C-alpha cells in the first residue's frame, strides 16, 4: 500500500495513523520498522468519526475551523528489516 501511495503522492517522510489498531504499541512499532518511516499516532483514535463531528460543528456555527486533533505518540523506525522474504511472498499471491 505504501508503494502505491508513493507512486501517487511522491515520497512520504512520515505516516499519520488512526483507528483502533493504533492502540497496539507493538503493532505500531513493527509497522514503523517494516516501512522505515516514522508513524504519528493521532490523539483521536477514530479520526473519521471525529472529522464528521467537526464538520457538523462547523456547519452548525460552533467554530470556524475544527479544533486540532493533536498527536499522541511518534514511533521511529528501528533497524531495517529484511523485506526480501515478504516481497517474495507477495509475488506469489499477486
DRENLO-177176 format. One record per atom (N, C-alpha, C, O): atom name; x, z, y negated. Coordinates in steps of 0.02 Angstrom, whole numbers. Atoms other than C-alpha are relative to their C-alpha. Example, Ala and Ser with C-alpha at 12.3 -4.5 7.8 and 13.67 -1.06 7.14 Angstrom:
! DRENLO-177176
(node "N", (45, 0, 59)) (node "CA", (615, 390, 225)) (node "C", (45, 0, -60)) (node "O", (97, 33, -59)) (node "N", (-42, -3, 59)) (node "CA", (684, 357, 53)) (node "C", (-39, 37, -55)) (node "O", (-14, 45, -110)) 
***
This chain:
! DRENLO-177176
(node "N", (42, 0, 59)) (node "CA", (0, 0, 0)) (node "C", (44, 0, -62)) (node "O", (29, -34, -111)) (node "N", (-45, -2, 58)) (node "CA", (143, 41, -118)) (node "C", (29, -69, -14)) (node "O", (34, -90, -72)) (node "N", (-27, 68, 9)) (node "CA", (219, -131, -89)) (node "C", (-51, -46, -34)) (node "O", (-33, -83, -79)) (node "N", (53, 41, 30)) (node "CA", (53, -215, -132)) (node "C", (-11, 20, -73)) (node "O", (-20, -24, -116)) (node "N", (10, -23, 68)) (node "CA", (32, -108, -287)) (node "C", (56, -25, -45)) (node "O", (44, -47, -102)) (node "N", (-56, 22, 41)) (node "CA", (206, -153, -348)) (node "C", (1, -76, -9)) (node "O", (25, -100, -60)) (node "N", (6, 72, 10)) (node "CA", (176, -338, -318)) (node "C", (-48, -15, -58)) (node "O", (-37, -62, -96)) (node "N", (49, 12, 52)) (node "CA", (26, -325, -434)) (node "C", (20, 30, -68)) (node "O", (10, -1, -120)) (node "N", (-13, -36, 63)) (node "CA", (89, -200, -563)) (node "C", (73, 4, -20)) (node "O", (89, 25, -76)) (node "N", (-71, -8, 13)) (node "CA", (278, -207, -552)) (node "C", (24, 66, 26)) (node "O", (-14, 104, 55)) (node "N", (-28, -61, -28)) (node "CA", (395, -64, -508)) (node "C", (-36, 63, -26)) (node "O", (-53, 68, -85)) (node "N", (33, -63, 17)) (node "CA", (314, 108, -506)) (node "C", (51, 56, 5)) (node "O", (77, 70, 60)) (node "N", (-50, -53, 1)) (node "CA", (430, 250, -557)) (node "C", (-27, 64, 32)) (node "O", (12, 104, 59)) (node "N", (31, -60, -28)) (node "CA", (307, 385, -501)) (node "C", (-72, -16, 18)) (node "O", (-100, -66, -4)) (node "N", (69, 9, -22)) (node "CA", (137, 403, -420)) (node "C", (-41, 62, -16)) (node "O", (-18, 118, -4)) (node "N", (46, -55, 13)) (node "CA", (-8, 511, -476)) (node "C", (-50, 3, 57)) (node "O", (-79, -48, 77)) (node "N", (43, -7, -58)) (node "CA", (-111, 581, -334)) (node "C", (-54, 53, -13)) (node "O", (-43, 101, -50)) (node "N", (54, -49, 3)) (node "CA", (-276, 673, -317)) (node "C", (-39, -5, 65)) (node "O", (-25, -49, 106)) (node "N", (40, -1, -60)) (node "CA", (-404, 712, -183)) (node "C", (16, 61, 42)) (node "O", (65, 96, 31)) (node "N", (-6, -60, -41)) (node "CA", (-425, 845, -51)) (node "C", (66, 7, 36)) (node "O", (92, 62, 44)) (node "N", (-63, -3, -39)) (node "CA", (-268, 798, 47)) (node "C", (59, 24, -42)) (node "O", (109, 45, -14)) (node "N", (-56, -20, 42)) (node "CA", (-159, 838, -103)) (node "C", (12, 76, 1)) (node "O", (63, 99, -24)) (node "N", (-10, -73, -7)) (node "CA", (-184, 1024, -67)) (node "C", (52, 15, 53)) (node "O", (79, 71, 55)) (node "N", (-49, -10, -53)) (node "CA", (-68, 1000, 82)) (node "C", (69, -17, -28)) (node "O", (88, -75, -35)) (node "N", (-66, 9, 30)) (node "CA", (105, 1026, 8)) (node "C", (49, -37, 45)) (node "O", (89, -77, 21)) (node "N", (-45, 35, -46)) (node "CA", (195, 967, 164)) (node "C", (-15, -75, -1)) (node "O", (31, -116, -3)) (node "N", (19, 71, 3)) (node "CA", (98, 803, 162)) (node "C", (26, -33, -64)) (node "O", (52, -89, -62)) (node "N", (-22, 28, 64)) (node "CA", (139, 776, -22)) (node "C", (76, -10, 0)) (node "O", (101, -61, -24)) (node "N", (-72, 6, -1)) (node "CA", (324, 809, 6)) (node "C", (22, -56, 47)) (node "O", (68, -94, 32)) (node "N", (-16, 53, -47)) (node "CA", (329, 694, 158)) (node "C", (-12, -69, -32)) (node "O", (27, -115, -22)) (node "N", (14, 64, 33)) (node "CA", (249, 555, 55)) (node "C", (52, -15, -54)) (node "O", (74, -72, -60)) (node "N", (-51, 11, 51)) (node "CA", (371, 579, -89)) (node "C", (65, -22, 33)) (node "O", (99, -67, 9)) (node "N", (-61, 18, -36)) (node "CA", (515, 571, 36)) (node "C", (-4, -71, 27)) (node "O", (42, -110, 19)) (node "N", (7, 65, -31)) (node "CA", (448, 418, 127)) (node "C", (-2, -56, -52)) (node "O", (25, -110, -40)) (node "N", (8, 51, 51)) (node "CA", (405, 323, -33)) (node "C", (58, -2, -50)) (node "O", (65, -49, -89)) (node "N", (-56, -7, 48)) (node "CA", (560, 380, -129)) (node "C", (-24, -6, -72)) (node "O", (7, -40, -113)) (node "N", (29, -3, 68)) (node "CA", (451, 411, -282)) (node "C", (-24, 71, -11)) (node "O", (-48, 103, 36)) (node "N", (31, -64, 15)) (node "CA", (401, 571, -369)) (node "C", (-76, -6, 5)) (node "O", (-105, -57, -15)) (node "N", (73, -4, -1)) (node "CA", (219, 620, -337)) (node "C", (-21, 53, -50)) (node "O", (6, 108, -50)) (node "N", (26, -47, 49)) (node "CA", (124, 703, -478)) (node "C", (-72, 16, 20)) (node "O", (-116, -26, 16)) (node "N", (67, -21, -22)) (node "CA", (-25, 803, -415)) (node "C", (-40, 24, -59)) (node "O", (-18, 67, -97)) (node "N", (46, -17, 54)) (node "CA", (-170, 816, -534)) (node "C", (-23, 73, 6)) (node "O", (-32, 98, 61)) (node "N", (29, -67, -1)) (node "CA", (-231, 988, -584)) (node "C", (-73, -2, 21)) (node "O", (-101, 49, 44)) (node "N", (69, 10, -21)) (node "CA", (-404, 918, -548)) (node "C", (2, -38, 66)) (node "O", (15, -99, 66)) (node "N", (-7, 34, -65)) (node "CA", (-407, 880, -361)) (node "C", (-50, -57, 11)) (node "O", (-35, -103, 49)) (node "N", (51, 54, -9)) (node "CA", (-565, 772, -371)) (node "C", (-7, -38, -65)) (node "O", (-56, -29, -102)) (node "N", (-2, 36, 64)) (node "CA", (-522, 655, -514)) (node "C", (-59, -48, -9)) (node "O", (-80, -59, -65)) (node "N", (56, 46, 7)) (node "CA", (-663, 533, -476)) (node "C", (-61, 36, -27)) (node "O", (-93, 13, -74)) (node "N", (57, -39, 24)) (node "CA", (-798, 665, -497)) (node "C", (12, 26, -71)) (node "O", (-33, 26, -113)) (node "N", (-17, -24, 66)) (node "CA", (-707, 737, -647)) (node "C", (-8, -56, -52)) (node "O", (-35, -45, -106)) (node "N", (5, 57, 45)) (node "CA", (-697, 564, -726)) (node "C", (-73, -17, -16)) (node "O", (-90, -32, -73)) (node "N", (71, 14, 11)) (node "CA", (-884, 535, -702)) (node "C", (-31, 52, -47)) (node "O", (-70, 35, -91)) (node "N", (26, -53, 43)) (node "CA", (-923, 703, -781)) (node "C", (27, -7, -72)) (node "O", (-9, 5, -120)) (node "N", (-29, 9, 66)) (node "CA", (-803, 669, -925)) (node "C", (-34, -56, -38)) (node "O", (-48, -50, -98)) (node "N", (35, 55, 33)) (node "CA", (-885, 502, -962)) (node "C", (-71, 19, -20)) (node "O", (-94, 0, -73)) (node "N", (68, -23, 18)) (node "CA", (-1057, 582, -957)) (node "C", (3, 45, -61)) (node "O", (-40, 41, -105)) (node "N", (-8, -43, 58)) (node "CA", (-996, 714, -1079)) (node "C", (14, -39, -64)) (node "O", (-11, -21, -117)) (node "N", (-12, 42, 58)) (node "CA", (-931, 580, -1195)) (node "C", (-64, -34, -23)) (node "O", (-79, -37, -83)) (node "N", (64, 34, 16)) (node "CA", (-1097, 486, -1186)) (node "C", (-49, 49, -33)) (node "O", (-87, 30, -78)) (node "N", (46, -50, 28)) (node "CA", (-1191, 648, -1224)) (node "C", (25, 27, -67)) (node "O", (-10, 67, -98)) (node "N", (-26, -23, 64)) (node "CA", (-1081, 678, -1376)) (node "C", (35, 67, 3)) (node "O", (46, 98, -49)) (node "N", (-34, -65, -5)) (node "CA", (-995, 834, -1309)) (node "C", (72, -3, -25)) (node "O", (98, 46, -51)) (node "N", (-68, 10, 26)) (node "CA", (-824, 763, -1353)) (node "C", (12, -75, -10)) (node "O", (-20, -116, 22)) (node "N", (-16, 70, 13)) (node "CA", (-749, 602, -1420)) (node "C", (46, -28, 53)) (node "O", (42, -87, 71)) (node "N", (-47, 20, -52)) (node "CA", (-612, 596, -1289)) (node "C", (-2, 53, 55)) (node "O", (-7, 113, 40)) (node "N", (2, -50, -53)) (node "CA", (-612, 679, -1118)) (node "C", (61, 46, -3)) (node "O", (115, 24, -22)) (node "N", (-57, -46, -1)) (node "CA", (-503, 834, -1101)) (node "C", (52, -23, 51)) (node "O", (36, -56, 101)) (node "N", (-54, 18, -46)) (node "CA", (-335, 811, -1016)) (node "C", (-9, 38, 66)) (node "O", (-29, 96, 67)) (node "N", (3, -32, -65)) (node "CA", (-331, 847, -830)) (node "C", (61, 43, 13)) (node "O", (55, 97, 42)) (node "N", (-62, -36, -11)) (node "CA", (-151, 904, -828)) (node "C", (27, -10, 70)) (node "O", (-6, -39, 113)) (node "N", (-33, 6, -65)) (node "CA", (-31, 912, -683)) (node "C", (9, 68, 31)) (node "O", (24, 117, -3)) (node "N", (-8, -63, -35)) (node "CA", (-24, 1046, -551)) (node "C", (70, 7, 29)) (node "O", (101, 60, 24)) (node "N", (-66, -3, -32)) (node "CA", (137, 1002, -460)) (node "C", (33, -68, -2)) (node "O", (0, -120, -8)) (node "N", (-39, 61, -4)) (node "CA", (275, 874, -453)) (node "C", (43, 6, 63)) (node "O", (77, 56, 73)) (node "N", (-39, 2, -61)) (node "CA", (355, 827, -287)) (node "C", (55, -53, -8)) (node "O", (39, -112, -16)) (node "N", (-57, 45, 5)) (node "CA", (529, 750, -298)) (node "C", (19, -24, 69)) (node "O", (17, 14, 117)) (node "N", (-19, 25, -65)) (node "CA", (586, 637, -158)) (node "C", (66, 31, 24)) (node "O", (111, 43, -16)) (node "N", (-62, -25, -31)) (node "CA", (717, 705, -38)) (node "C", (42, -59, 23)) (node "O", (33, -115, -2)) (node "N", (-43, 54, -25)) (node "CA", (846, 604, 56)) (node "C", (-41, -58, 28)) (node "O", (-95, -48, 56)) (node "N", (33, 60, -24)) (node "CA", (798, 426, 100)) (node "C", (-9, 3, 75)) (node "O", (39, 15, 112)) (node "N", (16, 1, -71)) (node "CA", (712, 417, 269)) (node "C", (13, -70, 28)) (node "O", (8, -119, -9)) (node "N", (-9, 65, -33)) (node "CA", (749, 278, 393)) (node "C", (-69, -30, 11)) (node "O", (-107, -6, 53)) (node "N", (66, 31, -4)) (node "CA", (598, 165, 370)) (node "C", (-2, -59, 48)) (node "O", (-54, -91, 54)) (node "N", (-2, 59, -42)) (node "CA", (653, 31, 493)) (node "C", (-49, 5, 58)) (node "O", (-83, -45, 74)) (node "N", (47, -7, -55)) (node "CA", (552, 101, 639)) (node "C", (-72, -6, -25)) (node "O", (-114, -34, 9)) (node "N", (67, 5, 30)) (node "CA", (399, 117, 526)) (node "C", (-17, -73, -14)) (node "O", (-72, -96, 3)) (node "N", (13, 71, 15)) (node "CA", (415, -64, 467)) (node "C", (-8, -41, 64)) (node "O", (-48, -87, 66)) (node "N", (7, 35, -64)) (node "CA", (438, -122, 646)) (node "C", (-69, 12, 29)) (node "O", (-101, -35, 54)) (node "N", (67, -16, -26)) (node "CA", (278, -32, 698)) (node "C", (-53, -37, -40)) (node "O", (-101, -63, -11)) (node "N", (48, 37, 42)) (node "CA", (185, -110, 550)) (node "C", (-1, -74, 19)) (node "O", (-55, -105, 20)) (node "N", (-4, 70, -19)) (node "CA", (246, -282, 604)) (node "C", (-38, -14, 64)) (node "O", (-63, -70, 74)) (node "N", (36, 10, -63)) (node "CA", (168, -257, 775)) (node "C", (-76, -2, -9)) (node "O", (-110, -35, 30)) (node "N", (73, -4, 8)) (node "CA", (-6, -222, 708)) (node "C", (-27, -47, -54)) (node "O", (-88, -56, -58)) (node "N", (26, 43, 53)) (node "CA", (-15, -342, 560)) (node "C", (-6, -71, 24)) (node "O", (-27, -114, -15)) 
***
